[in-house]
């Protein structure tokens, strides 16, 4: 089970990505990830800021904007870890 973090936008407009193997994490975190991706997507207002970086998570072919849900403490920690590993 792989979770992918995607950073899109920014001045250059290039995407950065980081992957994390969820098999190395506790079952509770895996269940939280599955729960987030089982929810229907909420429409988000468009950002008025041009070139603003946006973050998305991809899991089992489904993409969800990070700002569309409130992650748990453990999930937030995983996202931060993945942000530090973002690469082109």
Backbone as a printed PyTorch tensor [residue, N CA C, xyz], in Angstrom:
tensor([[[  0.8450,  -1.1710,   0.0000],
         [  0.0000,   0.0000,   0.0000],
         [  0.8920,   1.2360,   0.0000]],

        [[  0.7940,   2.0010,  -1.0620],
         [  1.6150,   3.2040,  -1.1760],
         [  0.7350,   4.4400,  -1.1690]],

        [[  1.2050,   5.4400,  -0.4400],
         [  0.5680,   6.7430,  -0.3900],
         [  1.5150,   7.7110,  -1.0720]],

        [[  0.9790,   8.5480,  -1.9410],
         [  1.8050,   9.4920,  -2.6710],
         [  1.3790,  10.9060,  -2.3250]],

        [[  2.3380,  11.7830,  -2.0580],
         [  2.0990,  13.2070,  -1.8410],
         [  2.5600,  13.9380,  -3.0830]],

        [[  1.7120,  14.8010,  -3.6140],
         [  2.0230,  15.5640,  -4.8180],
         [  1.9240,  17.0420,  -4.4840]],

        [[  2.9800,  17.7920,  -4.8410],
         [  2.9670,  19.2490,  -4.6890],
         [  2.8870,  19.8270,  -6.0930]],

        [[  1.8240,  20.5630,  -6.3680],
         [  1.6190,  21.1560,  -7.6840],
         [  1.5600,  22.6720,  -7.5460]],

        [[  1.7490,  23.3530,  -8.6590],
         [  1.6940,  24.8020,  -8.6610],
         [  3.0540,  25.3930,  -8.3510]],

        [[  3.0400,  26.5790,  -7.8200],
         [  4.2880,  27.2760,  -7.5520],
         [  4.7310,  28.0490,  -8.7750]],

        [[  5.7650,  28.8280,  -8.6310],
         [  6.2400,  29.6950,  -9.6990],
         [  6.6320,  28.9080, -10.9440]],

        [[  7.3900,  27.8220, -10.7590],
         [  7.8600,  27.0360, -11.9060],
         [  6.7690,  26.1360, -12.4750]],

        [[  5.7730,  25.8140, -11.6870],
         [  4.6790,  24.9800, -12.1570],
         [  5.0400,  23.5060, -12.3010]],

        [[  6.1580,  23.1010, -11.7510],
         [  6.5720,  21.6940, -11.8340],
         [  6.0470,  20.9330, -10.6310]],

        [[  5.7170,  19.6780, -10.8480],
         [  5.2080,  18.8340,  -9.7590],
         [  6.3610,  18.1680,  -9.0280]],

        [[  6.2010,  18.0890,  -7.7070],
         [  7.1180,  17.3170,  -6.8780],
         [  6.2990,  16.1900,  -6.2690]],

        [[  6.9540,  15.0570,  -6.0250],
         [  6.2430,  13.9160,  -5.4630],
         [  7.0910,  13.2120,  -4.4150]],

        [[  6.4020,  12.5740,  -3.4930],
         [  7.0370,  11.7150,  -2.4910],
         [  6.1010,  10.5410,  -2.2540]],

        [[  6.6840,   9.3530,  -2.0560],
         [  5.8950,   8.1530,  -1.7900],
         [  6.2710,   7.5710,  -0.4370]],

        [[  5.2720,   6.9740,   0.1930],
         [  5.4940,   6.3090,   1.4810],
         [  4.7990,   4.9610,   1.4420]],

        [[  5.5150,   3.9270,   1.8400],
         [  4.9460,   2.5880,   1.9140],
         [  4.2110,   2.4550,   3.2480]],

        [[  2.9000,   2.3040,   3.1890],
         [  2.0940,   2.2420,   4.4100],
         [  2.2400,   0.9170,   5.1480]],

        [[  2.8250,  -0.0870,   4.4980],
         [  3.0330,  -1.3710,   5.1670],
         [  3.9630,  -1.2320,   6.3710]],

        [[  4.7730,  -0.1820,   6.3790],
         [  5.7170,   0.0610,   7.4710],
         [  5.1040,   0.8520,   8.6260]],

        [[  3.8090,   1.1600,   8.5430],
         [  3.1470,   2.0000,   9.5390],
         [  2.0680,   1.2100,  10.2860]],

        [[  1.6490,   1.7080,  11.4580],
         [  0.6220,   1.0120,  12.2530],
         [ -0.7190,   0.8810,  11.5080]],

        [[ -1.4610,  -0.1560,  11.8640],
         [ -2.7670,  -0.4010,  11.2480],
         [ -3.7180,   0.7710,  11.4430]],

        [[ -3.6220,   1.4400,  12.5830],
         [ -4.5040,   2.5740,  12.8680],
         [ -4.3170,   3.6760,  11.8210]],

        [[ -3.0840,   3.9600,  11.4380],
         [ -2.8090,   4.9810,  10.4270],
         [ -3.3200,   4.5230,   9.0630]],

        [[ -3.1460,   3.2600,   8.7520],
         [ -3.6440,   2.7310,   7.4750],
         [ -5.1550,   2.8960,   7.3910]],

        [[ -5.8460,   2.6350,   8.4880],
         [ -7.3080,   2.7810,   8.5150],
         [ -7.7140,   4.2390,   8.3340]],

        [[ -6.9520,   5.1590,   8.9120],
         [ -7.2460,   6.5880,   8.7440],
         [ -7.1020,   6.9980,   7.2830]],

        [[ -6.0600,   6.4970,   6.6240],
         [ -5.8500,   6.7970,   5.2080],
         [ -7.0230,   6.2500,   4.3940]],

        [[ -7.4130,   5.0190,   4.6400],
         [ -8.5330,   4.4190,   3.9160],
         [ -9.8170,   5.2100,   4.1440]],

        [[-10.0190,   5.6730,   5.3600],
         [-11.2200,   6.4520,   5.6950],
         [-11.2670,   7.7530,   4.9020]],

        [[-10.1430,   8.4660,   4.8380],
         [-10.0850,   9.7270,   4.0900],
         [-10.4450,   9.4940,   2.6200]],

        [[ -9.9230,   8.4210,   2.0490],
         [-10.1410,   8.1650,   0.6330],
         [-11.4760,   7.4850,   0.3460]],

        [[-12.2070,   7.0830,   1.3630],
         [-13.5260,   6.5000,   1.1470],
         [-14.6260,   7.5660,   1.1640]],

        [[-14.2960,   8.7650,   1.6430],
         [-15.2680,   9.8530,   1.7160],
         [-15.4680,  10.4830,   0.3370]],

        [[-16.6830,  10.9860,   0.0690],
         [-16.8860,  11.7020,  -1.2000],
         [-16.0800,  12.9960,  -1.1980]],

        [[-15.5750,  13.3740,  -2.3570],
         [-14.7840,  14.6010,  -2.4680],
         [-15.6560,  15.8250,  -2.2520]],

        [[-15.1330,  16.7830,  -1.4990],
         [-15.8300,  18.0460,  -1.2690],
         [-15.2930,  19.0730,  -2.2560]],

        [[-16.1780,  19.9040,  -2.7710],
         [-15.7460,  20.9730,  -3.6730],
         [-15.0330,  22.0400,  -2.8500]],

        [[-13.8670,  22.4330,  -3.3120],
         [-13.0940,  23.4570,  -2.6210],
         [-13.1320,  24.7440,  -3.4250]],

        [[-13.1490,  25.8860,  -2.7330],
         [-13.1140,  27.1500,  -3.4730],
         [-11.7720,  27.2960,  -4.1870]],

        [[-11.8090,  27.8900,  -5.3610],
         [-10.5670,  28.1140,  -6.1130],
         [ -9.7370,  29.1770,  -5.4160]],

        [[ -8.4580,  28.9540,  -5.3720],
         [ -7.5480,  29.9090,  -4.7600],
         [ -7.3970,  31.1200,  -5.6730]],

        [[ -7.4060,  32.2970,  -5.0880],
         [ -7.2270,  33.5200,  -5.8580],
         [ -5.7450,  33.8580,  -6.0120]],

        [[ -4.9170,  33.0870,  -5.3390],
         [ -3.4810,  33.3130,  -5.4160],
         [ -2.8950,  32.5180,  -6.5730]],

        [[ -2.3960,  33.2300,  -7.5800],
         [ -1.7110,  32.5490,  -8.6760],
         [ -0.4280,  31.9440,  -8.1470]],

        [[  0.0030,  30.9140,  -8.7370],
         [  1.2850,  30.2870,  -8.4070],
         [  1.3570,  29.7540,  -6.9820]],

        [[  0.2300,  29.5550,  -6.3320],
         [  0.2430,  29.0130,  -4.9780],
         [  0.4520,  27.5010,  -5.0420]],

        [[  1.3650,  27.0020,  -4.2260],
         [  1.5920,  25.5640,  -4.1630],
         [  0.4000,  24.8800,  -3.5040]],

        [[  0.0120,  23.7430,  -4.0530],
         [ -1.0750,  22.9580,  -3.4910],
         [ -0.5730,  21.5400,  -3.2990]],

        [[ -1.0970,  20.8850,  -2.2640],
         [ -0.6850,  19.5140,  -1.9660],
         [ -1.8790,  18.5720,  -2.1060]],

        [[ -1.6020,  17.4170,  -2.7040],
         [ -2.6090,  16.3880,  -2.9150],
         [ -2.0450,  15.0540,  -2.4500]],

        [[ -2.9250,  14.1910,  -1.9890],
         [ -2.5440,  12.8270,  -1.6560],
         [ -3.1910,  11.8970,  -2.6690]],

        [[ -2.4500,  10.8850,  -3.0860],
         [ -2.9760,   9.8780,  -4.0100],
         [ -2.8450,   8.5110,  -3.3610]],

        [[ -3.9530,   7.7580,  -3.3790],
         [ -3.9850,   6.4240,  -2.7970],
         [ -4.9190,   5.5670,  -3.6220]],

        [[ -4.4180,   4.4550,  -4.1110],
         [ -5.1970,   3.5120,  -4.9150],
         [ -5.9330,   4.2060,  -6.0640]],

        [[ -5.2340,   5.1290,  -6.7440],
         [ -5.7780,   5.7980,  -7.9170],
         [ -6.6850,   6.9800,  -7.6440]],

        [[ -6.9700,   7.2850,  -6.3920],
         [ -7.8370,   8.4060,  -6.0460],
         [ -6.9810,   9.5400,  -5.4900]],

        [[ -7.2660,  10.7710,  -5.9150],
         [ -6.5020,  11.9420,  -5.4930],
         [ -7.3980,  12.8470,  -4.6510]],

        [[ -6.8570,  13.2870,  -3.5050],
         [ -7.5980,  14.1370,  -2.5770],
         [ -6.7210,  15.3280,  -2.1870]],

        [[ -7.2550,  16.5620,  -2.2550],
         [ -6.4830,  17.7090,  -1.7840],
         [ -6.2600,  17.6100,  -0.2740]],

        [[ -5.0660,  17.9210,   0.1710],
         [ -4.7430,  17.8150,   1.5970],
         [ -5.6380,  18.7320,   2.4200]],

        [[ -5.9710,  19.9050,   1.8890],
         [ -6.7730,  20.8500,   2.6710],
         [ -8.2530,  20.4590,   2.7440]],

        [[ -8.6380,  19.3540,   2.1170],
         [-10.0510,  18.9580,   2.1170],
         [-10.4420,  18.1090,   3.3220]],

        [[ -9.4830,  17.7780,   4.1950],
         [ -9.7960,  16.9900,   5.3800],
         [ -8.8920,  17.4040,   6.5360]],

        [[ -9.3090,  17.0410,   7.7360],
         [ -8.5330,  17.3530,   8.9340],
         [ -7.8270,  16.0720,   9.3750]],

        [[ -6.5110,  15.9860,   9.1330],
         [ -5.7940,  14.7550,   9.4810],
         [ -5.5780,  14.6210,  10.9870]],

        [[ -5.4750,  13.3860,  11.4340],
         [ -5.1340,  13.1190,  12.8340],
         [ -3.6830,  13.5310,  13.0650]],

        [[ -3.2720,  13.5050,  14.3050],
         [ -1.9020,  13.8630,  14.6680],
         [ -0.8900,  12.9710,  13.9400]],

        [[ -1.1430,  11.6670,  13.9100],
         [ -0.2390,  10.7250,  13.2570],
         [ -0.2090,  10.9350,  11.7420]],

        [[ -1.3840,  11.1670,  11.1670],
         [ -1.4860,  11.3800,   9.7320],
         [ -0.7720,  12.6820,   9.3530]],

        [[ -0.9670,  13.7250,  10.1610],
         [ -0.3070,  15.0060,   9.9190],
         [  1.2120,  14.8420,   9.9720]],

        [[  1.6830,  14.0440,  10.9030],
         [  3.1170,  13.7810,  11.0340],
         [  3.6430,  13.0670,   9.7790]],

        [[  2.8840,  12.1160,   9.2670],
         [  3.2780,  11.4080,   8.0510],
         [  3.3440,  12.3720,   6.8630]],

        [[  2.3680,  13.2640,   6.7430],
         [  2.3550,  14.2370,   5.6460],
         [  3.5750,  15.1460,   5.7410]],

        [[  3.9050,  15.6060,   6.9480],
         [  5.0950,  16.4530,   7.1340],
         [  6.3600,  15.7150,   6.7190]],

        [[  6.4580,  14.4390,   7.1130],
         [  7.6140,  13.6320,   6.7380],
         [  7.7140,  13.5340,   5.2210]],

        [[  6.5800,  13.3050,   4.5740],
         [  6.5670,  13.1900,   3.1220],
         [  6.9240,  14.5120,   2.4520]],

        [[  6.4870,  15.6340,   3.0320],
         [  6.8240,  16.9460,   2.4700],
         [  8.3360,  17.1700,   2.4590]],

        [[  9.0110,  16.6550,   3.4710],
         [ 10.4700,  16.8280,   3.5150],
         [ 11.1650,  15.9610,   2.4770]],

        [[ 10.4640,  14.9750,   1.9130],
         [ 11.0340,  14.0800,   0.9060],
         [ 10.5810,  14.3990,  -0.5160]],

        [[  9.8540,  15.5050,  -0.6960],
         [  9.3760,  15.8610,  -2.0240],
         [ 10.5370,  16.0560,  -2.9940]],

        [[ 10.3810,  15.5280,  -4.2020],
         [ 11.4330,  15.6200,  -5.2140],
         [ 10.7830,  15.6220,  -6.5940]],

        [[ 11.4920,  16.1950,  -7.5680],
         [ 10.9920,  16.2410,  -8.9480],
         [ 11.0100,  14.8850,  -9.5860]]])
